[in-house]
Amino acid sequence: MNPELKPVLEAIGRIILGKDHQVRLTVACLLARGHLLIEDLPGVGKTTLSHALARALGLDFQRVQFTSDLLPADILGVSIFDREQSTFRFHPGPVFSQVVLADEVNRATPKAQSALLEAMEEHQVTIDGETRRLPEPFFVIATQNPSHQIGTFPLPESQLDRFLMRIRLGYPDAAAERALLAGSERRDLIEHLAPALDAARLAGLQQQVRKIHAAPALLDYVQALLAHTRRSPDFATGLSPRAGLSLLNAARAWAFLDGRTAVLPEDIQAVLPSVAGHRLHNAHGLSRFDTDDAARALLADVAIP
């Protein structure tokens, strides 16, 4: 385990009980400079995980509650006329934070959802003809309710692809749930959570992740996985080259968390369901929730070179 990140994982693990794998995936997503989609039922700890991550890393945090009447300006900010200065003054929106929680993102209209696209991809926004850089590091965590719930607008494929990973927390096991019921309020614990890192050091760790070595044989394995999705009759469409890059970046971050300087096939296998699950579309008309199982089947079908 990377000695600098071990305290971060332990601190978040004291808040989010019994979800060590999901916590580690969340930190790996941030290290890989991606964005995270958490898709699950209300009340399982999606917002708590986001807030705990920001506190443990000493990052600025803003939460945006997505609703059907949310406007892009509510996310990006707005220019207001200053009568004393006789000029317009820009008031930045919550997107100008290091960690942005887009809570229940699929309850907003597509117009409001799309306001995040440029920010997530380019780490900048263009408002009133002026391009404004976002802070570094910049990490968007979006939570999403299952599409069968009332009042949801499913995210289009183009926006789903902006998320490096999609995870689900699920219900806690009996022991973790008992500890939650008998313990302190999670929000109180977050308020007393001491940062284990700061933004400058995190940015340095993100640079180190990019240098993790991927051997030619490892790249052969990634290509074999991509090729299988493109020719398999089980998938409506295969994984794109960008999905392959996302998979490799996530695997580098996973290896870095383990304190290694090279990617192993096991790293690819650990992150593939969360990286590929929301990008694969079942050819037999099953829901997106079923594609996680399809991603695991993909690992079983493709041998390590």
C-alpha positions in Angstrom: 0.0 0.0 0.0 1.3 3.5 -0.9 2.3 5.0 2.5 1.0 8.5 1.6 -2.4 7.3 0.6 -2.9 4.7 3.2 -4.0 7.3 5.8 -6.5 8.7 3.3 -8.1 5.3 2.7 -8.2 4.5 6.4 -9.8 7.9 7.2 -12.6 7.5 4.6 -13.0 3.8 5.7 -13.9 5.0 9.2 -16.8 7.0 7.7 -17.9 4.6 4.9 -18.1 1.3 6.7 -17.6 -2.0 4.9 -17.0 -0.5 1.4 -13.2 -0.7 1.2 -13.2 -1.7 -2.5 -15.5 1.2 -3.5 -13.5 3.7 -1.5 -10.3 2.5 -3.2 -11.9 2.8 -6.6 -12.9 6.4 -5.8 -9.4 7.4 -4.8 -8.0 5.6 -7.9 -10.4 7.6 -10.1 -9.2 10.8 -8.6 -5.5 9.8 -8.9 -6.1 9.0 -12.6 -7.6 12.6 -13.1 -11.0 11.2 -14.1 -14.5 11.7 -12.8 -16.8 9.4 -10.9 -20.4 8.4 -11.3 -22.0 6.7 -8.3 -25.3 5.0 -9.4 -27.4 3.6 -6.6 -30.5 3.9 -4.4 -30.9 7.0 -2.2 -29.6 6.6 1.4 -26.6 4.2 0.9 -23.9 6.8 1.5 -23.1 8.4 -1.9 -23.0 12.0 -0.7 -21.2 11.0 2.5 -18.5 9.3 0.5 -18.0 12.4 -1.6 -17.8 14.7 1.4 -15.4 12.4 3.3 -13.1 12.2 0.3 -12.8 16.0 0.1 -12.1 16.3 3.8 -9.5 13.6 3.9 -7.6 15.2 1.0 -8.0 18.8 2.2 -9.9 19.9 -0.9 -12.6 22.5 -1.4 -16.0 20.9 -1.7 -19.3 22.1 -3.2 -22.5 20.2 -3.6 -25.1 21.0 -6.3 -28.5 19.4 -5.9 -29.7 18.7 -9.5 -33.4 19.3 -10.0 -35.7 19.7 -13.0 -35.6 23.5 -12.8 -31.8 23.8 -12.5 -30.1 26.1 -15.0 -26.6 26.0 -16.4 -25.9 29.4 -14.7 -26.7 27.7 -11.3 -23.6 25.5 -12.0 -21.2 27.7 -13.9 -21.9 31.1 -12.4 -23.3 34.4 -13.7 -22.2 37.9 -14.6 -24.1 40.6 -12.6 -24.0 44.3 -13.4 -22.2 46.4 -10.7 -23.8 49.8 -10.7 -21.0 51.4 -8.8 -18.3 50.2 -11.2 -20.6 50.4 -14.3 -19.4 47.0 -15.4 -20.4 43.3 -15.2 -18.8 41.3 -12.4 -18.6 37.5 -12.7 -19.8 35.5 -9.7 -18.4 32.0 -10.0 -20.7 29.0 -9.5 -20.1 25.9 -7.5 -18.2 24.3 -10.4 -15.2 26.4 -9.4 -14.3 24.0 -6.6 -11.8 21.2 -6.4 -14.4 18.5 -5.6 -17.9 19.1 -7.0 -20.7 16.8 -6.1 -23.5 16.7 -8.7 -26.1 15.1 -6.6 -28.9 13.2 -8.4 -27.5 14.4 -11.7 -30.2 12.5 -13.7 -33.0 14.5 -12.1 -32.0 17.6 -14.1 -32.8 18.3 -17.7 -30.2 17.4 -20.5 -29.5 21.2 -20.8 -28.4 21.4 -17.2 -26.5 18.1 -17.4 -24.5 19.3 -20.4 -23.2 22.3 -18.5 -20.8 20.0 -16.8 -19.4 18.6 -20.1 -16.7 21.2 -20.9 -15.7 21.5 -17.3 -15.2 17.7 -17.0 -13.3 17.3 -20.2 -11.3 20.5 -20.5 -11.0 21.6 -16.8 -12.3 25.0 -18.0 -15.6 26.7 -18.8 -16.4 29.4 -21.3 -18.8 32.1 -20.0 -19.7 35.3 -21.8 -17.0 34.6 -24.4 -14.2 34.3 -21.8 -12.5 31.0 -20.9 -12.0 30.5 -17.2 -9.7 27.8 -15.8 -11.0 25.6 -13.0 -8.9 24.8 -9.9 -6.5 21.9 -9.7 -7.1 19.2 -8.9 -10.6 19.1 -10.2 -12.8 16.1 -9.5 -16.5 15.7 -10.3 -18.5 13.1 -8.4 -22.0 12.7 -9.8 -24.7 10.6 -8.1 -27.4 9.0 -10.1 -30.6 7.2 -9.0 -31.7 4.1 -10.9 -33.5 5.0 -14.2 -36.7 3.3 -13.1 -37.3 5.9 -10.4 -39.8 8.6 -11.0 -38.6 11.9 -12.4 -35.2 10.9 -13.9 -33.6 11.8 -17.2 -31.1 9.0 -18.2 -27.7 10.4 -19.0 -26.8 10.1 -22.7 -23.9 8.0 -23.8 -21.7 11.0 -24.6 -22.0 12.2 -21.1 -21.6 8.8 -19.5 -18.3 8.5 -21.4 -17.0 11.6 -19.6 -16.9 9.5 -16.4 -13.8 7.4 -15.9 -15.6 5.1 -13.5 -19.1 4.1 -12.4 -19.5 2.4 -9.1 -22.4 1.3 -6.9 -22.2 1.2 -3.1 -25.0 -1.2 -2.4 -26.4 -2.1 1.0 -23.9 -2.6 3.9 -23.4 -6.1 5.3 -24.9 -6.9 8.7 -21.8 -6.0 10.7 -21.2 -2.7 9.0 -24.9 -1.8 9.3 -24.9 -2.6 13.0 -21.8 -0.3 13.5 -23.7 2.5 11.6 -26.8 2.1 13.8 -24.8 2.0 17.0 -22.2 4.6 16.1 -22.1 8.4 15.8 -23.8 10.4 13.1 -21.6 10.3 9.9 -21.8 14.0 9.4 -20.4 14.6 12.8 -17.5 12.3 12.1 -16.7 14.1 8.8 -16.6 17.4 10.6 -13.8 16.1 12.8 -11.9 14.4 10.0 -8.4 15.8 9.8 -6.9 16.1 6.2 -4.2 13.5 5.5 -3.0 15.3 2.3 -3.3 18.7 0.7 -4.1 19.8 -2.9 -0.4 20.5 -3.9 0.7 17.0 -2.8 -2.2 15.3 -4.4 -1.4 17.0 -7.7 2.2 15.6 -7.4 0.8 12.1 -6.8 -1.4 12.5 -9.9 1.8 13.3 -11.9 3.5 10.2 -10.5 0.6 8.0 -11.6 1.1 8.9 -15.2 4.7 7.5 -15.0 3.6 4.0 -13.9 5.0 1.6 -16.5 2.8 -0.5 -18.7 4.7 -3.2 -20.5 4.0 -4.2 -24.2 2.5 -7.5 -23.0 0.1 -5.5 -20.8 -0.9 -3.3 -23.7 -1.6 -6.5 -25.7 -4.0 -7.6 -22.9 -5.8 -4.2 -23.1 -6.1 -4.5 -26.8 -7.4 -8.0 -26.6 -10.2 -6.9 -24.2 -11.1 -4.0 -26.5 -11.2 -6.3 -29.6 -13.4 -8.8 -27.9 -16.1 -6.3 -27.1 -16.1 -5.1 -30.7 -16.6 -8.6 -32.2 -18.7 -10.2 -29.5 -22.5 -10.6 -30.3 -23.3 -9.8 -26.7 -22.5 -6.1 -27.0 -24.3 -3.6 -29.2 -21.1 -1.6 -29.6 -17.5 -2.2 -28.5 -15.3 -0.2 -26.3 -13.7 2.9 -27.9 -10.0 3.8 -28.0 -10.8 6.4 -25.3 -12.2 3.7 -23.1 -9.0 1.8 -23.6 -7.0 4.8 -22.4 -9.3 5.2 -19.5 -8.8 1.5 -18.5 -5.1 1.9 -18.7 -5.1 5.1 -16.6 -7.3 3.6 -14.0 -5.1 0.5 -13.8 -2.0 2.7 -13.3 -3.7 4.4 -10.4 -4.7 1.0 -8.9 -1.0 -0.1 -9.2 0.1 3.2 -7.6 -2.2 2.6 -4.6 -0.5 -0.8 -4.1 2.9 1.0 -4.1 4.1 -0.6 -7.4 5.8 1.1 -10.4 4.4 -1.1 -13.1 0.9 -2.3 -14.1 -0.1 -5.9 -13.7 -2.9 -7.8 -15.4 -4.6 -8.0 -12.0 -4.8 -4.2 -12.0 -6.7 -4.2 -15.3 -9.1 -6.9 -13.9 -9.7 -4.9 -10.7 -10.8 -1.7 -12.4 -12.4 -3.0 -15.6 -16.0 -3.5 -14.3 -16.1 0.1 -13.0 -14.5 1.5 -16.2 -16.3 -0.5 -18.8 -19.7 -1.2 -17.2 -21.3 2.1 -18.2 -19.7 2.1 -21.6 -21.0 -1.4 -22.7 -24.5 -1.8 -24.1 -26.0 -5.2 -24.1 -27.2 -6.3 -27.5 -30.1 -8.3 -26.0 -31.9 -5.2 -24.6 -30.9 -5.6 -20.9 -30.5 -2.6 -18.7 -27.2 -0.8 -18.0 -27.2 -2.3 -14.5 -26.6 -5.7 -16.1 -23.5 -4.6 -18.0 -21.4 -4.9 -14.8 -21.9 -8.7 -15.0 -21.1 -8.5 -18.7 -17.8 -6.8 -17.9 -16.9 -9.6 -15.5 -17.8 -12.1 -18.2 -15.4 -10.3 -20.5 -12.6 -10.9 -18.1 -13.4 -14.6 -18.1 -13.5 -14.8 -21.9 -10.2 -13.0 -22.7 -7.1 -14.8 -21.6 -4.0 -13.0 -20.3 -1.4 -13.0 -23.2 
